[in-house]
Amino acid sequence: MDSRISTSRLRVRGYHLDGYGHVNNARYLEFLEEGRWGYFDDHPALARRLMGGDLAFVAVNLNIDYREAAVAGDDLEIRTRLSALGGRSARMSQEIHRVRDDALVSAATLTFVMLDVVANQAMPIEAEIRGLLEPLVMEQALV
């Protein structure tokens, strides 16, 4: 798989389920968050820069499409990539697939900004940060 795509796996447990026996919609936020942490694990130079204390990666919008139900015992794979890079914001695209049949369970797009922690405001994505992010952009769909 392309190194610009990060994959994380998890198993659906009983505590992930709602009263209907499938993964509760709110749990997908946690699954997607796990995928983003995995993305930074796979790109340590980016993680080091973003965890330095003066910058913050801040989500400003998240859209999720639910496609298939996931149930207890399903092994899921979260695929994460940087899909767009603008002047002041960027987008990550994520997909959650059921491992046994590669069915698309959920697809999400997260828009984020880089926050100057001291000024408490979004800052342009330029110079060093742009240099770290630009090579990671993969615009085409994962599926």
Short mmCIF file of the C-alpha atoms (twelve columns), coordinates in Angstrom:
data_MODEL
# 
_entry.id   MODEL 
# 
loop_
_atom_site.group_PDB 
_atom_site.id 
_atom_site.type_symbol 
_atom_site.label_atom_id 
_atom_site.label_alt_id 
_atom_site.label_comp_id 
_atom_site.label_asym_id 
_atom_site.label_seq_id 
_atom_site.Cartn_x 
_atom_site.Cartn_y 
_atom_site.Cartn_z 
_atom_site.pdbx_PDB_model_num 
ATOM 1   C CA . MET A 1   0.000   0.000   0.000  1 
ATOM 2   C CA . ASP A 2   1.128   3.572   -0.686 1 
ATOM 3   C CA . SER A 3   3.131   5.005   2.235  1 
ATOM 4   C CA . ARG A 4   0.937   8.117   2.181  1 
ATOM 5   C CA . ILE A 5   -1.919  5.948   3.464  1 
ATOM 6   C CA . SER A 6   -1.882  4.932   7.093  1 
ATOM 7   C CA . THR A 7   -3.784  1.870   8.269  1 
ATOM 8   C CA . SER A 8   -4.934  1.021   11.775 1 
ATOM 9   C CA . ARG A 9   -6.936  -2.012  12.848 1 
ATOM 10  C CA . LEU A 10  -9.316  -2.665  15.669 1 
ATOM 11  C CA . ARG A 11  -11.871 -5.268  16.684 1 
ATOM 12  C CA . VAL A 12  -15.451 -4.265  17.429 1 
ATOM 13  C CA . ARG A 13  -16.262 -5.059  21.053 1 
ATOM 14  C CA . GLY A 14  -19.568 -5.283  22.869 1 
ATOM 15  C CA . TYR A 15  -19.133 -1.872  24.463 1 
ATOM 16  C CA . HIS A 16  -19.001 -0.292  20.983 1 
ATOM 17  C CA . LEU A 17  -22.565 -1.429  20.235 1 
ATOM 18  C CA . ASP A 18  -25.884 0.322   20.608 1 
ATOM 19  C CA . GLY A 19  -29.250 -1.231  21.458 1 
ATOM 20  C CA . TYR A 20  -29.642 -2.467  17.886 1 
ATOM 21  C CA . GLY A 21  -26.510 -4.609  18.078 1 
ATOM 22  C CA . HIS A 22  -24.328 -2.575  15.716 1 
ATOM 23  C CA . VAL A 23  -21.625 0.028   16.301 1 
ATOM 24  C CA . ASN A 24  -23.092 3.209   17.731 1 
ATOM 25  C CA . ASN A 25  -22.607 6.181   15.408 1 
ATOM 26  C CA . ALA A 26  -20.669 8.124   18.071 1 
ATOM 27  C CA . ARG A 27  -18.090 5.323   18.301 1 
ATOM 28  C CA . TYR A 28  -17.035 5.998   14.729 1 
ATOM 29  C CA . LEU A 29  -15.605 9.315   15.941 1 
ATOM 30  C CA . GLU A 30  -13.313 7.338   18.251 1 
ATOM 31  C CA . PHE A 31  -12.383 4.874   15.499 1 
ATOM 32  C CA . LEU A 32  -11.507 7.746   13.165 1 
ATOM 33  C CA . GLU A 33  -9.487  9.431   15.918 1 
ATOM 34  C CA . GLU A 34  -7.534  6.192   16.373 1 
ATOM 35  C CA . GLY A 35  -6.834  6.232   12.637 1 
ATOM 36  C CA . ARG A 36  -5.498  9.781   12.816 1 
ATOM 37  C CA . TRP A 37  -3.210  8.903   15.739 1 
ATOM 38  C CA . GLY A 38  -1.960  5.980   13.661 1 
ATOM 39  C CA . TYR A 39  -1.325  8.372   10.776 1 
ATOM 40  C CA . PHE A 40  0.939   10.487  12.975 1 
ATOM 41  C CA . ASP A 41  2.674   7.340   14.265 1 
ATOM 42  C CA . ASP A 42  3.456   6.500   10.628 1 
ATOM 43  C CA . HIS A 43  4.763   10.035  9.926  1 
ATOM 44  C CA . PRO A 44  6.996   10.784  12.927 1 
ATOM 45  C CA . ALA A 45  8.610   13.960  11.535 1 
ATOM 46  C CA . LEU A 46  5.170   15.504  11.156 1 
ATOM 47  C CA . ALA A 47  4.117   14.286  14.599 1 
ATOM 48  C CA . ARG A 48  7.247   15.723  16.246 1 
ATOM 49  C CA . ARG A 49  6.599   19.133  14.697 1 
ATOM 50  C CA . LEU A 50  2.919   19.158  15.632 1 
ATOM 51  C CA . MET A 51  3.535   17.951  19.175 1 
ATOM 52  C CA . GLY A 52  6.141   20.645  19.852 1 
ATOM 53  C CA . GLY A 53  3.753   22.816  21.821 1 
ATOM 54  C CA . ASP A 54  3.603   25.966  19.667 1 
ATOM 55  C CA . LEU A 55  1.249   24.494  17.038 1 
ATOM 56  C CA . ALA A 56  -1.922  22.464  17.253 1 
ATOM 57  C CA . PHE A 57  -3.723  20.356  14.666 1 
ATOM 58  C CA . VAL A 58  -7.357  21.440  15.174 1 
ATOM 59  C CA . ALA A 59  -10.396 19.804  13.571 1 
ATOM 60  C CA . VAL A 60  -12.906 22.377  12.333 1 
ATOM 61  C CA . ASN A 61  -15.310 20.144  10.380 1 
ATOM 62  C CA . LEU A 62  -16.028 16.419  10.142 1 
ATOM 63  C CA . ASN A 63  -18.417 14.711  7.743  1 
ATOM 64  C CA . ILE A 64  -19.162 11.003  8.069  1 
ATOM 65  C CA . ASP A 65  -21.077 8.731   5.702  1 
ATOM 66  C CA . TYR A 66  -22.258 5.472   7.237  1 
ATOM 67  C CA . ARG A 67  -22.419 2.710   4.621  1 
ATOM 68  C CA . GLU A 68  -22.563 -0.711  6.338  1 
ATOM 69  C CA . ALA A 69  -23.262 -1.850  9.871  1 
ATOM 70  C CA . ALA A 70  -20.321 -3.161  11.889 1 
ATOM 71  C CA . VAL A 71  -21.076 -5.675  14.650 1 
ATOM 72  C CA . ALA A 72  -19.276 -7.336  17.560 1 
ATOM 73  C CA . GLY A 73  -16.312 -9.388  16.418 1 
ATOM 74  C CA . ASP A 74  -15.799 -7.507  13.150 1 
ATOM 75  C CA . ASP A 75  -12.192 -6.559  12.503 1 
ATOM 76  C CA . LEU A 76  -12.037 -3.077  11.010 1 
ATOM 77  C CA . GLU A 77  -9.269  -1.292  9.149  1 
ATOM 78  C CA . ILE A 78  -9.117  2.504   9.229  1 
ATOM 79  C CA . ARG A 79  -7.352  3.976   6.198  1 
ATOM 80  C CA . THR A 80  -6.229  7.574   6.579  1 
ATOM 81  C CA . ARG A 81  -4.630  9.957   4.098  1 
ATOM 82  C CA . LEU A 82  -4.079  13.655  3.631  1 
ATOM 83  C CA . SER A 83  -6.338  14.501  0.678  1 
ATOM 84  C CA . ALA A 84  -6.057  18.280  0.214  1 
ATOM 85  C CA . LEU A 85  -3.779  21.091  1.298  1 
ATOM 86  C CA . GLY A 86  -4.899  24.707  1.103  1 
ATOM 87  C CA . GLY A 87  -3.461  27.969  2.290  1 
ATOM 88  C CA . ARG A 88  -5.108  27.948  5.731  1 
ATOM 89  C CA . SER A 89  -6.746  24.533  6.010  1 
ATOM 90  C CA . ALA A 90  -6.278  20.955  4.872  1 
ATOM 91  C CA . ARG A 91  -8.368  17.796  4.634  1 
ATOM 92  C CA . MET A 92  -7.860  14.228  5.713  1 
ATOM 93  C CA . SER A 93  -9.943  11.481  4.161  1 
ATOM 94  C CA . GLN A 94  -10.624 8.326   6.105  1 
ATOM 95  C CA . GLU A 95  -12.344 5.066   5.318  1 
ATOM 96  C CA . ILE A 96  -13.281 2.241   7.623  1 
ATOM 97  C CA . HIS A 97  -13.393 -1.174  5.959  1 
ATOM 98  C CA . ARG A 98  -14.499 -4.522  7.349  1 
ATOM 99  C CA . VAL A 99  -11.433 -6.752  6.976  1 
ATOM 100 C CA . ARG A 100 -13.144 -10.040 6.091  1 
ATOM 101 C CA . ASP A 101 -14.773 -8.716  2.901  1 
ATOM 102 C CA . ASP A 102 -13.219 -5.238  2.491  1 
ATOM 103 C CA . ALA A 103 -16.731 -3.716  2.642  1 
ATOM 104 C CA . LEU A 104 -16.737 0.043   3.100  1 
ATOM 105 C CA . VAL A 105 -18.338 0.604   6.501  1 
ATOM 106 C CA . SER A 106 -17.823 4.353   6.770  1 
ATOM 107 C CA . ALA A 107 -16.142 7.223   4.925  1 
ATOM 108 C CA . ALA A 108 -15.204 10.545  6.495  1 
ATOM 109 C CA . THR A 109 -13.612 13.843  5.590  1 
ATOM 110 C CA . LEU A 110 -12.023 15.966  8.295  1 
ATOM 111 C CA . THR A 111 -11.026 19.585  7.687  1 
ATOM 112 C CA . PHE A 112 -8.349  20.942  9.980  1 
ATOM 113 C CA . VAL A 113 -6.345  24.101  10.549 1 
ATOM 114 C CA . MET A 114 -2.998  24.712  12.137 1 
ATOM 115 C CA . LEU A 115 -3.465  26.751  15.288 1 
ATOM 116 C CA . ASP A 116 -0.819  29.122  16.602 1 
ATOM 117 C CA . VAL A 117 -1.178  28.180  20.268 1 
ATOM 118 C CA . VAL A 118 0.246   31.459  21.624 1 
ATOM 119 C CA . ALA A 119 -1.948  33.707  19.446 1 
ATOM 120 C CA . ASN A 120 -4.875  31.244  19.635 1 
ATOM 121 C CA . GLN A 121 -5.680  31.657  15.956 1 
ATOM 122 C CA . ALA A 122 -5.433  29.705  12.745 1 
ATOM 123 C CA . MET A 123 -2.262  30.327  10.840 1 
ATOM 124 C CA . PRO A 124 -1.324  29.934  7.188  1 
ATOM 125 C CA . ILE A 125 0.035   26.513  6.226  1 
ATOM 126 C CA . GLU A 126 3.406   27.507  4.858  1 
ATOM 127 C CA . ALA A 127 7.150   27.057  5.138  1 
ATOM 128 C CA . GLU A 128 8.206   24.108  7.310  1 
ATOM 129 C CA . ILE A 129 4.683   22.750  7.905  1 
ATOM 130 C CA . ARG A 130 3.793   22.935  4.200  1 
ATOM 131 C CA . GLY A 131 7.062   21.179  3.422  1 
ATOM 132 C CA . LEU A 132 6.101   18.326  5.751  1 
ATOM 133 C CA . LEU A 133 2.504   18.055  4.507  1 
ATOM 134 C CA . GLU A 134 2.850   18.558  0.739  1 
ATOM 135 C CA . PRO A 135 4.568   15.229  -0.054 1 
ATOM 136 C CA . LEU A 136 1.835   13.391  1.865  1 
ATOM 137 C CA . VAL A 137 -1.117  14.683  -0.187 1 
ATOM 138 C CA . MET A 138 -2.969  11.953  -2.061 1 
ATOM 139 C CA . GLU A 139 -6.022  13.373  -3.788 1 
ATOM 140 C CA . GLN A 140 -7.582  10.275  -5.353 1 
ATOM 141 C CA . ALA A 141 -10.031 8.089   -3.458 1 
ATOM 142 C CA . LEU A 142 -8.809  5.147   -1.399 1 
ATOM 143 C CA . VAL A 143 -11.400 2.617   -2.527 1 
# 
